[in-house]
Amino acid sequence: MQKIKFQNSNTIKLHGTTYKGYTVGNLPKRFAFIYDENKDQEGIIHWFNHKGLTYVEKPDNPWA
């Protein structure tokens, strides 16, 4: 079993990957849709919940 390493109050590191936590009201616009044909953009389809926050993988690109 892997341990969760908390970097700050809403960012964690697990298996060498950084995840950012969001509350339900602050989820990113790309959350939970597979593909948007109008914008040619993929959505966030992988996430997990832990202690009241929804964690999604933090992209390496700060502008994404």
The first five atom37 places (N, CA, C, CB, O) and aatype in JSON, in Angstrom:
{
  "aatype": [12, 5, 11, 9, 11, 13, 5, 2, 15, 2, 16, 9, 11, 10, 8, 7, 16, 16, 18, 11, 7, 18, 16, 19, 7, 2, 10, 14, 11, 1, 13, 0, 13, 9, 18, 3, 6, 2, 11, 3, 5, 6, 7, 9, 9, 8, 17, 13, 2, 8, 11, 7, 10, 16, 18, 19, 6, 11, 14, 3, 2, 14, 17, 0],
  "atom_mask": [
    [1, 1, 1, 1, 1],
    [1, 1, 1, 1, 1],
    [1, 1, 1, 1, 1],
    [1, 1, 1, 1, 1],
    [1, 1, 1, 1, 1],
    [1, 1, 1, 1, 1],
    [1, 1, 1, 1, 1],
    [1, 1, 1, 1, 1],
    [1, 1, 1, 1, 1],
    [1, 1, 1, 1, 1],
    [1, 1, 1, 1, 1],
    [1, 1, 1, 1, 1],
    [1, 1, 1, 1, 1],
    [1, 1, 1, 1, 1],
    [1, 1, 1, 1, 1],
    [1, 1, 1, 0, 1],
    [1, 1, 1, 1, 1],
    [1, 1, 1, 1, 1],
    [1, 1, 1, 1, 1],
    [1, 1, 1, 1, 1],
    [1, 1, 1, 0, 1],
    [1, 1, 1, 1, 1],
    [1, 1, 1, 1, 1],
    [1, 1, 1, 1, 1],
    [1, 1, 1, 0, 1],
    [1, 1, 1, 1, 1],
    [1, 1, 1, 1, 1],
    [1, 1, 1, 1, 1],
    [1, 1, 1, 1, 1],
    [1, 1, 1, 1, 1],
    [1, 1, 1, 1, 1],
    [1, 1, 1, 1, 1],
    [1, 1, 1, 1, 1],
    [1, 1, 1, 1, 1],
    [1, 1, 1, 1, 1],
    [1, 1, 1, 1, 1],
    [1, 1, 1, 1, 1],
    [1, 1, 1, 1, 1],
    [1, 1, 1, 1, 1],
    [1, 1, 1, 1, 1],
    [1, 1, 1, 1, 1],
    [1, 1, 1, 1, 1],
    [1, 1, 1, 0, 1],
    [1, 1, 1, 1, 1],
    [1, 1, 1, 1, 1],
    [1, 1, 1, 1, 1],
    [1, 1, 1, 1, 1],
    [1, 1, 1, 1, 1],
    [1, 1, 1, 1, 1],
    [1, 1, 1, 1, 1],
    [1, 1, 1, 1, 1],
    [1, 1, 1, 0, 1],
    [1, 1, 1, 1, 1],
    [1, 1, 1, 1, 1],
    [1, 1, 1, 1, 1],
    [1, 1, 1, 1, 1],
    [1, 1, 1, 1, 1],
    [1, 1, 1, 1, 1],
    [1, 1, 1, 1, 1],
    [1, 1, 1, 1, 1],
    [1, 1, 1, 1, 1],
    [1, 1, 1, 1, 1],
    [1, 1, 1, 1, 1],
    [1, 1, 1, 1, 1]
  ],
  "atom_positions": [
    [[0.84, -1.17, 0.0], [0.0, 0.0, 0.0], [0.89, 1.25, 0.0], [-0.96, -0.01, 1.22], [1.82, 1.36, 0.8]],
    [[0.59, 2.17, -0.9], [1.36, 3.39, -1.01], [0.84, 4.45, -0.05], [1.33, 3.91, -2.45], [-0.36, 4.51, 0.22]],
    [[1.73, 5.27, 0.45], [1.34, 6.37, 1.31], [1.12, 7.62, 0.47], [2.4, 6.63, 2.39], [1.79, 7.84, -0.54]],
    [[0.16, 8.42, 0.9], [-0.12, 9.69, 0.25], [0.77, 10.74, 0.9], [-1.64, 10.08, 0.36], [0.79, 10.88, 2.13]],
    [[1.5, 11.48, 0.08], [2.38, 12.53, 0.58], [1.72, 13.88, 0.31], [3.8, 12.45, -0.1], [1.56, 14.29, -0.84]],
    [[1.33, 14.57, 1.38], [0.68, 15.88, 1.23], [1.73, 16.95, 1.03], [-0.19, 16.19, 2.46], [2.63, 17.12, 1.85]],
    [[1.6, 17.7, -0.08], [2.54, 18.79, -0.36], [2.02, 20.09, 0.22], [2.76, 18.93, -1.88], [2.81, 20.89, 0.74]],
    [[0.73, 20.34, 0.16], [0.08, 21.44, 0.86], [-1.37, 21.02, 1.1], [0.16, 22.79, 0.05], [-1.68, 19.84, 0.99]],
    [[-2.25, 21.95, 1.42], [-3.61, 21.57, 1.83], [-4.44, 20.92, 0.73], [-4.32, 22.78, 2.31], [-5.36, 20.16, 1.04]],
    [[-4.14, 21.19, -0.54], [-4.95, 20.57, -1.59], [-4.11, 19.95, -2.71], [-5.88, 21.6, -2.17], [-4.64, 19.71, -3.8]],
    [[-2.85, 19.69, -2.48], [-1.99, 19.03, -3.47], [-1.31, 17.84, -2.81], [-0.93, 20.02, -4.05], [-0.75, 17.95, -1.72]],
    [[-1.38, 16.69, -3.48], [-0.77, 15.47, -2.95], [0.1, 14.83, -4.02], [-1.84, 14.47, -2.45], [-0.02, 15.14, -5.21]],
    [[0.97, 13.94, -3.58], [1.81, 13.17, -4.49], [1.59, 11.69, -4.17], [3.33, 13.57, -4.36], [1.7, 11.27, -3.01]],
    [[1.28, 10.91, -5.2], [0.99, 9.5, -5.04], [1.58, 8.76, -6.24], [-0.54, 9.24, -4.92], [1.28, 9.1, -7.38]],
    [[2.42, 7.77, -5.99], [3.1, 7.0, -7.05], [3.92, 7.9, -7.96], [2.07, 6.23, -7.87], [4.04, 7.6, -9.15]],
    [[4.47, 8.98, -7.45], [5.29, 9.89, -8.25], [4.5, 10.86, -9.11], [0.0, 0.0, 0.0], [5.09, 11.61, -9.88]],
    [[3.18, 10.86, -9.0], [2.32, 11.74, -9.77], [1.69, 12.76, -8.83], [1.22, 10.94, -10.53], [1.27, 12.42, -7.73]],
    [[1.63, 14.02, -9.27], [1.05, 15.08, -8.46], [-0.41, 15.25, -8.83], [1.82, 16.41, -8.65], [-0.77, 15.29, -10.0]],
    [[-1.26, 15.35, -7.79], [-2.7, 15.53, -7.96], [-3.13, 16.77, -7.22], [-3.48, 14.29, -7.47], [-2.62, 17.08, -6.14]],
    [[-4.1, 17.49, -7.8], [-4.64, 18.68, -7.16], [-6.07, 18.39, -6.72], [-4.6, 19.91, -8.12], [-6.84, 17.8, -7.48]],
    [[-6.42, 18.8, -5.51], [-7.74, 18.56, -4.97], [-8.68, 19.73, -5.2], [0.0, 0.0, 0.0], [-8.28, 20.89, -5.1]],
    [[-9.93, 19.42, -5.52], [-10.96, 20.42, -5.77], [-12.19, 20.09, -4.93], [-11.32, 20.48, -7.28], [-12.51, 18.92, -4.72]],
    [[-12.88, 21.12, -4.46], [-14.18, 20.91, -3.85], [-15.2, 20.75, -4.97], [-14.56, 22.08, -2.89], [-14.91, 21.04, -6.13]],
    [[-16.4, 20.3, -4.63], [-17.41, 20.03, -5.64], [-17.77, 21.29, -6.44], [-18.67, 19.46, -4.99], [-17.97, 21.19, -7.65]],
    [[-17.84, 22.42, -5.82], [-18.21, 23.65, -6.5], [-17.1, 24.25, -7.34], [0.0, 0.0, 0.0], [-17.37, 25.15, -8.14]],
    [[-15.87, 23.79, -7.19], [-14.72, 24.37, -7.9], [-14.06, 23.43, -8.89], [-13.7, 24.83, -6.9], [-12.9, 23.63, -9.25]],
    [[-14.76, 22.41, -9.35], [-14.18, 21.47, -10.3], [-13.87, 22.16, -11.62], [-15.13, 20.27, -10.53], [-14.6, 23.07, -12.02]],
    [[-12.8, 21.75, -12.31], [-12.47, 22.37, -13.6], [-13.57, 22.14, -14.63], [-11.14, 21.8, -14.12], [-14.34, 21.19, -14.53]],
    [[-13.64, 23.02, -15.62], [-14.68, 22.92, -16.65], [-14.54, 21.65, -17.49], [-14.63, 24.13, -17.56], [-15.53, 21.17, -18.03]],
    [[-13.33, 21.11, -17.6], [-13.1, 19.91, -18.4], [-13.47, 18.63, -17.64], [-11.63, 19.84, -18.82], [-13.3, 17.53, -18.18]],
    [[-13.97, 18.74, -16.42], [-14.23, 17.58, -15.58], [-15.42, 16.77, -16.1], [-14.49, 18.03, -14.15], [-16.48, 17.33, -16.4]],
    [[-15.24, 15.47, -16.21], [-16.28, 14.46, -16.45], [-16.89, 14.46, -17.85], [-17.36, 14.64, -15.47], [-17.96, 13.87, -18.02]],
    [[-16.27, 15.08, -18.84], [-16.73, 14.84, -20.21], [-15.58, 14.23, -20.98], [-17.22, 16.17, -20.88], [-14.41, 14.49, -20.69]],
    [[-15.9, 13.42, -21.96], [-14.88, 12.65, -22.67], [-14.22, 13.47, -23.77], [-15.49, 11.38, -23.25], [-12.99, 13.52, -23.87]],
    [[-15.03, 14.13, -24.61], [-14.47, 14.86, -25.75], [-15.46, 15.94, -26.17], [-14.15, 13.9, -26.93], [-16.66, 15.68, -26.27]],
    [[-14.97, 17.14, -26.41], [-15.8, 18.24, -26.87], [-15.45, 18.51, -28.34], [-15.58, 19.52, -25.99], [-14.37, 19.01, -28.64]],
    [[-16.38, 18.17, -29.24], [-16.11, 18.32, -30.67], [-15.95, 19.78, -31.08], [-17.24, 17.69, -31.48], [-15.18, 20.09, -31.99]],
    [[-16.66, 20.69, -30.42], [-16.61, 22.1, -30.78], [-15.24, 22.72, -30.46], [-17.7, 22.87, -30.04], [-14.76, 23.57, -31.21]],
    [[-14.63, 22.31, -29.37], [-13.35, 22.89, -28.96], [-12.16, 21.98, -29.25], [-13.39, 23.2, -27.49], [-11.02, 22.36, -29.01]],
    [[-12.42, 20.76, -29.78], [-11.37, 19.78, -30.03], [-10.52, 19.58, -28.77], [-10.48, 20.23, -31.22], [-9.29, 19.68, -28.81]],
    [[-11.2, 19.3, -27.66], [-10.55, 19.21, -26.35], [-11.02, 17.95, -25.63], [-10.85, 20.47, -25.5], [-12.2, 17.59, -25.68]],
    [[-10.08, 17.29, -24.97], [-10.43, 16.11, -24.18], [-10.72, 16.54, -22.75], [-9.3, 15.06, -24.21], [-10.12, 17.49, -22.23]],
    [[-11.63, 15.82, -22.12], [-12.0, 16.13, -20.75], [-11.23, 15.29, -19.75], [0.0, 0.0, 0.0], [-10.41, 14.45, -20.12]],
    [[-11.49, 15.53, -18.49], [-10.88, 14.78, -17.39], [-11.8, 13.62, -17.06], [-10.62, 15.7, -16.12], [-12.94, 13.83, -16.63]],
    [[-11.32, 12.4, -17.27], [-12.16, 11.23, -17.02], [-11.6, 10.35, -15.89], [-12.3, 10.41, -18.29], [-12.23, 9.37, -15.51]],
    [[-10.42, 10.69, -15.37], [-9.82, 9.92, -14.28], [-9.67, 10.82, -13.07], [-8.45, 9.32, -14.7], [-9.05, 11.89, -13.14]],
    [[-10.24, 10.39, -11.94], [-10.13, 11.14, -10.71], [-10.39, 10.19, -9.54], [-11.13, 12.34, -10.68], [-10.82, 9.06, -9.75]],
    [[-10.12, 10.66, -8.32], [-10.48, 9.9, -7.14], [-10.83, 10.88, -6.02], [-9.33, 8.94, -6.71], [-10.4, 12.04, -6.04]],
    [[-11.6, 10.41, -5.07], [-12.03, 11.22, -3.94], [-11.29, 10.79, -2.68], [-13.56, 11.13, -3.74], [-11.08, 9.6, -2.45]],
    [[-10.91, 11.78, -1.86], [-10.25, 11.49, -0.6], [-10.51, 12.65, 0.36], [-8.72, 11.27, -0.81], [-10.18, 13.8, 0.07]],
    [[-11.11, 12.33, 1.5], [-11.37, 13.3, 2.56], [-12.09, 14.56, 2.08], [-10.09, 13.69, 3.22], [-11.71, 15.67, 2.43]],
    [[-13.14, 14.38, 1.28], [-13.98, 15.48, 0.85], [-13.51, 16.25, -0.36], [0.0, 0.0, 0.0], [-14.2, 17.17, -0.8]],
    [[-12.36, 15.92, -0.93], [-11.87, 16.59, -2.12], [-11.83, 15.6, -3.28], [-10.48, 17.21, -1.88], [-11.63, 14.4, -3.08]],
    [[-12.01, 16.11, -4.49], [-11.88, 15.32, -5.7], [-10.53, 15.64, -6.31], [-13.04, 15.59, -6.72], [-10.27, 16.8, -6.66]],
    [[-9.66, 14.64, -6.43], [-8.3, 14.84, -6.92], [-8.19, 14.44, -8.39], [-7.31, 14.03, -6.08], [-8.62, 13.36, -8.79]],
    [[-7.61, 15.35, -9.18], [-7.32, 15.08, -10.58], [-5.83, 15.3, -10.79], [-8.18, 15.98, -11.53], [-5.19, 16.08, -10.08]],
    [[-5.28, 14.61, -11.79], [-3.84, 14.73, -12.06], [-3.51, 16.15, -12.49], [-3.4, 13.72, -13.16], [-4.19, 16.74, -13.34]],
    [[-2.47, 16.7, -11.88], [-2.04, 18.06, -12.19], [-1.16, 18.01, -13.42], [-1.29, 18.71, -11.0], [-0.2, 17.25, -13.44]],
    [[-1.47, 18.8, -14.45], [-0.65, 18.76, -15.67], [0.71, 19.4, -15.45], [-1.37, 19.46, -16.83], [0.86, 20.28, -14.6]],
    [[1.7, 18.96, -16.21], [3.03, 19.56, -16.13], [3.03, 20.98, -16.67], [4.05, 18.71, -16.89], [3.79, 21.83, -16.21]],
    [[2.16, 21.23, -17.65], [2.06, 22.55, -18.25], [1.21, 23.46, -17.36], [1.46, 22.46, -19.69], [0.04, 23.14, -17.12]],
    [[1.75, 24.58, -16.86], [0.97, 25.43, -15.96], [-0.19, 26.14, -16.66], [1.86, 26.46, -15.33], [-1.08, 26.65, -15.98]],
    [[-0.2, 26.19, -17.98], [-1.26, 26.87, -18.73], [-2.39, 25.95, -19.11], [-0.69, 27.5, -19.97], [-3.41, 26.4, -19.64]],
    [[-2.25, 24.65, -18.86], [-3.3, 23.7, -19.23], [-4.38, 23.6, -18.18], [-2.71, 22.33, -19.49], [-5.33, 22.84, -18.34]]
  ]
}
